[in-house]
Amino acid sequence: MSAPASAAGKPLVDPISCAVIQHRMSSMVEEMGEAMLRTAYSQILNASRDFSMGIVDRQCRLISQADHIPIHVGALPWAVKAVEDRFGDDIHPGDVVILNDPYAGGSHLPDVTIFVPVFAGDVRQLWSVVRAHMGDIGGATHGAYNPQAREIWQEGLRLPPMKLADRGKTRDDVIDMILMNVRFPREFRGDLDAMIGAAHLGQRSLDKLIGEFGSPTVAAAIEEFLDTAEANTRAIVGSWPDGVYEGTAYLDDDGRDRQDVAIRAKVTVQGSDLQIDLTGSDAQSDSFVNSPFANTQAAVAMALAYLIDPEIPKNDGVFRVLDVKLKPGTIVHPLEGAPVTMSTTHPANEIVEAITRALEAACPERCTGGWSRRFRMSVTGKNPRNGRTFVWHLFHARPGGGASVAGDGWSGAGEWHSVGGIKFGSVEVTEARFPLFFETHEFRPGSGGAGKYRGGLGSALDLRVEVPAYAHTAGEGIRHGAAGIAGGHDGAPHDYRMVTEEGDIPLRTKQFGIAIPEGTLFRIRSGGGGGWGDPDERAPEALARDEKLGLI
């Protein structure tokens, strides 16, 4: 079936076909995610779902995405641009491309991206893209979160755009090189195969769609639904009062000697255009808290996505209203070579928070209270059940989500960079797979920020490590809680402690090589979300319910 043509020869698409094509593409990326979930090897993917899927065109425009990890998806157009710049027309059916370089469209080194091209006849039109967080990517520390890193080469293996398959022939030499540089090659290879399979699934689905409707109709439909998303977004932004608004958010520290590292957003609303100026942010760090260009662009896109109607598809049309200004050498646009592994959480969360704080004065009813910060911990040791070395990433004890004009925040929902997209896995499955024992895993009373609507609660976890091990921490949020909005209070900050025979030891957010004696108890209390609105306006029945349930 081919598209009808206008008198000027421009392809047209009827509204029904446009809607069908748009929803088919949305279902494709969802199906890719389900395939990934069911075939990945590592806990970080097959339990916590730290992956994302997207369809991007040759013009590096985000066409469709699934509801996975926003900080991943917002950077995908920049990753496709790096691939296009590297290979140009030297892309063929059967090719598979890989990259993870944060200075070439990647997020941080553990996030590996796979690209499979989609052709209509001899013409390349689209990319089926998968980004997933690998459990290890080599470097000085397991899991790549190296608080001691002063340059990116100390964080892990850096992959520019390169082919894993060329015209259908797998490049085993490249794959062998990658596997030799990671600590857990079996898990990495299984996860890599799952990514490639999910990307090929998307490619085959797009092939079928193009075969059914014809390339001109699909192309016309894409232009139509991108334009519609732009128009709907401009209608919202255009309703905000023109002006210049400013907001600031802070990192606790950079893991060195700097505290309260500032991300400053100056937001200019002019008609239906938004200029986001982050040039006033603090200078870059020699620690891993820098946010590279593509990651910062993704964080800005996240902030806008959270301010518009949820029904609007988050595609390139939405982000056309944005003009982002960055200054090289700052924490949000470091010079190439700076370490960046923390970037997908921090300062990504703080970029969103600074923009939200700024626009609180323009559209408070669209701003949510802050979602809590991420306090990551990875544990490695020898698993006595199988004799193999294990690495376990803490995804349990999720912090609380922010409240909004619609109601209380979600408890245990996670951080702003993922807004519930990252899950914690089954406690029972985790205990079966790792030498760990969960003594307590429940909500943390009183952790959500007070407000007309209360922030979501954080979590209380008592975790017993059954074998000698060691750990690294990488996170934020023991000094600054999630921001309250429109008069709401900030959420409680985190409180993580290691309890041994020698006593109760508070954990810092950026520590390297923590020795864990056998039987150590981690007492983890994660932060809550920010409240929304004046706490004095909270309904008495809501307060009574919170008290009855032991939430406050």
Long-range contacts (C-beta under 8 A, 24 or more apart in sequence): 1-212, 1-213, 1-214, 1-217, 2-214, 2-216, 2-217, 3-213, 3-214, 3-216, 3-217, 3-220, 10-220, 11-216, 11-217, 11-219, 11-220, 12-220, 13-217, 13-220, 13-221, 13-224, 17-213, 17-217, 17-221, 18-220, 18-221, 18-224, 18-225, 21-209, 21-213, 21-217, 21-218, 21-221, 21-222, 21-225, 22-64, 22-221, 22-225, 22-313, 24-205, 24-209, 25-55, 25-63, 25-64, 25-206, 25-209, 26-64, 26-66, 26-313, 28-55, 28-64, 28-202, 28-205, 28-206, 28-209, 29-53, 29-54, 29-55, 29-64, 29-65, 29-66, 29-202, 30-66, 30-67, 31-201, 31-202, 31-205, 32-66, 32-128, 32-130, 32-198, 32-199, 32-201, 32-202, 33-66, 33-68, 33-198, 35-194, 35-197, 35-198, 35-201, 36-130, 36-132, 36-194, 36-195, 36-197, 36-198, 39-190, 39-193, 39-194, 39-197, 39-198, 40-132, 40-190, 40-191, 40-194, 40-195, 41-186, 41-187, 41-190, 41-191, 41-194, 42-134, 42-135, 42-184, 42-187, 42-190, 42-191, 43-135, 43-392, 43-393, 43-425, 43-430, 43-433, 44-133, 44-134, 44-135, 44-393, 44-395, 45-132, 45-133, 45-191, 45-194, 47-395, 47-423, 47-424, 47-425, 47-426, 47-429, 47-430, 48-393, 48-395, 48-422, 48-423, 48-424, 48-425, 49-421, 49-422, 49-423, 50-132, 50-133, 50-395, 50-422, 51-130, 51-131, 51-132, 51-133, 51-195, 52-76, 52-130, 52-131, 52-132, 52-421, 53-129, 53-130, 53-131, 53-198, 53-202, 54-129, 54-131, 55-126, 55-127, 55-128, 55-129, 55-202, 55-206, 56-80, 56-126, 56-127, 56-129, 57-125, 57-126, 57-127, 57-222, 58-84, 58-124, 58-125, 58-126, 58-127, 60-84, 61-226, 61-315, 61-316, 62-314, 62-315, 62-316, 62-319, 63-126, 63-222, 63-226, 63-315, 63-316, 64-313, 64-315, 65-314, 65-315, 67-421, 68-421, 69-131, 69-417, 69-418, 69-421, 69-422, 70-298, 70-301, 70-302, 70-305, 70-314, 70-417, 70-418, 70-419, 70-421, 71-107, 71-295, 71-298, 71-299, 71-302, 71-344, 71-345, 71-348, 71-417, 71-418, 72-107, 72-111, 72-131, 72-298, 72-344, 73-131, 73-298, 73-314, 74-297, 74-298, 74-299, 74-300, 74-301, 74-302, 75-105, 75-106, 75-107, 75-131, 75-294, 75-295, 75-297, 75-298, 76-105, 76-113, 76-129, 76-131, 77-105, 77-316, 78-105, 78-293, 78-294, 78-297, 79-104, 79-105, 79-106, 79-113, 79-115, 79-129, 79-131, 79-294, 80-105, 80-115, 80-127, 80-129, 81-105, 82-160, 82-161, 83-115, 83-127, 83-161, 86-160, 86-161, 87-161, 91-117, 91-124, 92-117, 92-166, 92-167, 93-117, 93-119, 93-167, 93-168, 94-165, 94-166, 94-167, 94-168, 94-169, 95-163, 95-165, 95-166, 95-167, 96-163, 96-164, 96-165, 96-196, 96-199, 97-161, 97-162, 97-163, 97-164, 98-159, 98-161, 98-162, 98-163, 98-164, 99-159, 99-160, 99-161, 99-162, 100-137, 100-157, 100-158, 100-159, 101-158, 101-159, 101-160, 101-161, 102-152, 102-292, 102-294, 102-295, 102-340, 102-343, 103-152, 103-292, 103-293, 103-336, 104-160, 104-161, 105-294, 106-292, 106-294, 107-131, 107-292, 107-294, 107-295, 107-298, 107-343, 107-344, 108-144, 108-155, 108-292, 108-295, 108-340, 108-341, 108-342, 108-343, 108-344, 109-137, 109-139, 109-144, 109-152, 109-155, 109-156, 109-157, 109-158, 109-340, 109-341, 110-134, 110-135, 110-136, 110-137, 110-143, 110-144, 110-156, 110-341, 111-344, 112-137, 112-159, 112-192, 112-195, 114-164, 114-192, 114-195, 114-196, 114-198, 114-199, 115-199, 116-196, 116-199, 116-200, 116-202, 116-203, 117-203, 118-203, 118-206, 118-207, 118-210, 120-210, 120-215, 120-218, 121-215, 123-215, 125-210, 125-215, 125-218, 125-219, 126-206, 128-199, 128-200, 128-201, 128-202, 128-203, 128-206, 129-199, 129-202, 130-195, 130-196, 130-198, 130-199, 130-202, 132-191, 132-194, 132-195, 134-182, 134-188, 134-191, 135-184, 135-187, 135-188, 135-191, 135-391, 135-393, 136-182, 136-183, 136-184, 136-187, 136-188, 136-391, 137-182, 138-181, 138-182, 138-183, 141-472, 141-512, 142-183, 142-378, 142-380, 142-391, 142-472, 143-378, 143-380, 143-391, 143-393, 143-472, 144-341, 145-288, 145-341, 145-342, 145-376, 145-378, 145-472, 145-474, 146-288, 146-339, 146-341, 146-472, 146-512, 147-255, 147-287, 147-288, 147-472, 147-473, 147-474, 147-510, 147-511, 147-512, 148-512, 149-287, 149-288, 149-339, 149-341, 150-286, 150-287, 150-339, 151-337, 151-338, 151-339, 152-337, 152-338, 152-339, 152-340, 153-337, 154-339, 155-288, 155-339, 155-340, 155-341, 156-341, 157-181, 157-182, 164-196, 165-196, 183-389, 183-391, 184-389, 184-391, 225-313, 225-315, 225-317, 226-315, 226-316, 226-317, 227-317, 228-317, 229-312, 229-313, 229-314, 229-315, 229-316, 229-317, 229-318, 230-317, 230-318, 230-320, 230-321, 231-317, 232-308, 232-309, 232-312, 233-272, 233-304, 233-308, 233-312, 233-317, 233-318, 233-320, 233-321, 234-272, 234-321, 235-272, 236-307, 236-308, 236-309, 236-366, 237-269, 237-272, 237-273, 237-274, 237-321, 238-271, 238-272, 239-363, 240-269, 240-359, 240-362, 240-363, 241-269, 241-362, 242-269, 242-270, 242-271, 243-268, 243-269, 243-361, 243-362, 244-268, 244-269, 245-269, 245-358, 245-359, 245-360, 245-361, 245-362, 246-358, 247-353, 247-354, 247-355, 247-356, 247-357, 247-358, 247-359, 247-360, 248-354, 248-357, 249-347, 249-349, 249-350, 249-351, 249-353, 249-354, 249-357, 249-480, 249-483, 250-350, 250-479, 250-480, 251-289, 251-331, 251-346, 251-347, 251-350, 251-476, 251-480, 252-476, 252-477, 252-478, 252-479, 252-480, 252-509, 253-479, 253-509, 253-510, 254-285, 254-286, 254-287, 254-289, 254-510, 255-285, 255-287, 255-288, 255-289, 255-509, 255-510, 256-285, 256-286, 256-287, 258-282, 258-285, 259-479, 260-479, 261-285, 261-289, 261-331, 261-347, 263-331, 263-332, 263-347, 263-350, 263-351, 263-353, 263-354, 264-354, 265-351, 265-354, 265-355, 265-357, 265-358, 266-358, 267-355, 267-358, 267-359, 267-362, 269-359, 269-362, 272-321, 273-321, 273-323, 274-304, 274-321, 274-322, 274-323, 275-322, 275-323, 275-324, 275-325, 276-300, 276-303, 276-322, 276-323, 276-324, 276-325, 276-355, 277-325, 278-324, 278-325, 278-326, 278-327, 278-330, 278-332, 278-333, 278-351, 278-354, 279-325, 279-326, 279-327, 279-330, 281-327, 281-330, 281-331, 281-332, 282-330, 282-331, 283-329, 283-330, 283-331, 284-329, 284-330, 284-331, 284-333, 284-334, 284-335, 284-338, 285-331, 285-334, 285-338, 286-338, 286-339, 287-339, 287-510, 288-339, 288-340, 288-341, 288-342, 288-343, 288-474, 288-510, 289-331, 289-342, 289-343, 289-346, 289-347, 290-331, 290-332, 290-334, 290-338, 290-339, 290-340, 290-343, 291-331, 291-332, 291-333, 291-334, 291-340, 291-343, 291-347, 291-348, 291-351, 292-333, 292-334, 292-340, 292-343, 293-326, 293-333, 295-340, 295-343, 295-344, 295-348, 296-324, 296-326, 296-332, 296-333, 296-348, 296-351, 297-324, 298-348, 299-347, 299-348, 299-351, 299-352, 299-417, 300-324, 300-351, 300-355, 302-348, 302-352, 302-416, 302-417, 303-351, 303-352, 303-355, 303-356, 304-355, 306-352, 306-356, 306-368, 306-416, 306-419, 307-356, 307-359, 307-363, 307-366, 307-367, 308-366, 341-474, 342-474, 342-475, 344-417, 345-373, 345-374, 345-376, 345-415, 345-417, 345-475, 345-476, 346-373, 346-374, 346-475, 346-476, 348-416, 348-417, 349-373, 349-374, 349-415, 349-416, 349-417, 349-476, 350-476, 352-416, 352-417, 353-416, 353-482, 353-483, 356-483, 356-485, 357-483, 357-485, 360-485, 360-486, 364-405, 364-485, 364-486, 365-405, 366-405, 367-404, 367-485, 367-486, 367-532, 368-401, 368-402, 368-403, 368-404, 368-409, 368-485, 368-530, 368-532, 369-402, 369-403, 369-404, 369-409, 369-449, 369-451, 369-453, 369-455, 369-482, 369-483, 369-484, 369-485, 369-488, 369-491, 369-529, 369-530, 369-531, 369-532, 370-402, 370-416, 370-449, 370-455, 370-481, 370-482, 370-483, 370-484, 370-485, 370-490, 370-491, 370-529, 370-530, 371-399, 371-400, 371-401, 371-402, 371-409, 371-413, 371-414, 371-415, 371-416, 371-419, 371-482, 371-529, 371-530, 372-399, 372-400, 372-401, 372-414, 372-415, 372-458, 372-477, 372-481, 372-482, 372-491, 372-494, 372-526, 372-527, 372-528, 372-529, 373-399, 373-415, 373-475, 373-476, 373-477, 373-480, 373-482, 373-493, 373-494, 373-527, 374-399, 374-415, 374-417, 374-475, 374-476, 374-477, 375-399, 375-473, 375-475, 375-476, 375-477, 375-478, 375-494, 375-496, 375-509, 375-526, 375-527, 376-473, 376-474, 376-475, 377-471, 377-472, 377-473, 377-474, 377-475, 377-496, 377-507, 377-522, 378-471, 378-472, 378-474, 379-436, 379-465, 379-469, 379-470, 379-471, 379-516, 380-469, 380-470, 380-471, 381-435, 381-465, 381-467, 381-468, 381-469, 381-470, 381-516, 382-467, 383-434, 383-435, 383-467, 384-435, 384-467, 385-435, 390-434, 390-435, 392-430, 392-434, 392-436, 394-524, 395-422, 395-423, 395-424, 395-425, 396-424, 396-425, 396-427, 396-430, 396-438, 396-441, 396-459, 396-461, 396-463, 397-424, 397-441, 397-458, 397-459, 397-460, 397-461, 397-524, 397-525, 397-526, 398-422, 398-424, 398-458, 398-459, 398-526, 399-458, 399-459, 399-477, 399-482, 399-491, 399-494, 399-526, 399-527, 399-528, 399-529, 400-447, 400-448, 400-455, 400-456, 400-457, 400-458, 400-482, 400-491, 400-526, 400-527, 400-528, 400-529, 401-455, 401-456, 401-529, 402-455, 402-456, 402-482, 402-483, 402-485, 402-491, 402-529, 402-530, 402-532, 403-448, 403-449, 403-451, 403-453, 403-454, 403-455, 403-456, 403-485, 403-488, 403-529, 403-530, 403-531, 403-532, 403-533, 404-453, 404-532, 405-453, 405-486, 405-532, 405-533, 406-453, 407-453, 408-448, 408-453, 408-454, 408-455, 408-456, 408-542, 409-448, 409-453, 409-454, 409-455, 409-456, 409-528, 409-529, 409-530, 409-531, 410-456, 410-529, 411-443, 411-448, 411-456, 411-457, 411-458, 411-528, 411-551, 412-443, 412-456, 412-457, 412-458, 412-459, 413-456, 413-529, 435-465, 435-466, 435-467, 436-463, 436-464, 436-465, 436-466, 437-463, 437-464, 437-466, 438-462, 438-463, 438-464, 439-463, 439-464, 439-521, 443-551, 444-492, 444-525, 444-526, 444-528, 445-550, 445-551, 445-552, 446-492, 446-528, 446-551, 446-552, 447-491, 447-492, 447-525, 447-526, 447-527, 447-528, 448-491, 448-492, 448-528, 448-529, 448-531, 448-551, 448-552, 449-481, 449-482, 449-484, 449-488, 449-489, 449-490, 449-491, 449-492, 449-528, 449-529, 449-530, 449-531, 450-484, 450-488, 450-489, 450-531, 450-535, 450-538, 451-484, 451-486, 451-487, 451-488, 451-489, 451-530, 451-531, 451-532, 451-533, 451-534, 451-535, 451-538, 452-487, 452-488, 452-531, 452-532, 452-533, 452-534, 452-535, 452-537, 452-538, 453-488, 453-531, 453-532, 453-533, 453-538, 454-531, 454-538, 454-542, 454-546, 454-551, 454-552, 455-482, 455-484, 455-488, 455-489, 455-491, 455-528, 455-529, 455-530, 455-531, 455-532, 456-528, 456-529, 457-528, 457-529, 457-551, 458-491, 458-492, 458-494, 458-525, 458-526, 458-527, 458-528, 459-524, 459-525, 459-526, 460-524, 460-525, 460-526, 461-522, 461-523, 461-524, 461-525, 461-526, 462-521, 462-522, 462-523, 462-524, 463-521, 463-522, 463-524, 464-519, 464-520, 464-521, 464-522, 465-516, 465-518, 465-519, 465-520, 465-521, 465-522, 466-518, 466-519, 467-518, 468-516, 468-517, 468-518, 469-516, 470-513, 470-514, 470-515, 470-516, 471-511, 471-514, 471-516, 472-511, 472-512, 472-513, 472-514, 473-507, 473-508, 473-509, 473-510, 473-511, 473-514, 474-509, 474-510, 475-509, 475-510, 476-509, 477-509, 477-527, 478-508, 478-509, 481-527, 481-528, 481-530, 482-527, 482-528, 482-529, 482-530, 483-530, 484-530, 484-531, 484-532, 485-530, 485-531, 485-532, 486-532, 486-533, 486-534, 487-533, 487-534, 487-535, 488-530, 488-531, 488-532, 488-533, 488-534, 488-535, 489-530, 489-531, 489-535, 490-530, 490-531, 491-527, 491-528, 491-529, 491-530, 491-531, 492-527, 492-528, 493-527, 494-525, 494-526, 494-527, 495-525, 496-522, 496-523, 496-524, 496-525, 497-522, 497-523, 497-524, 498-522, 498-523, 499-523
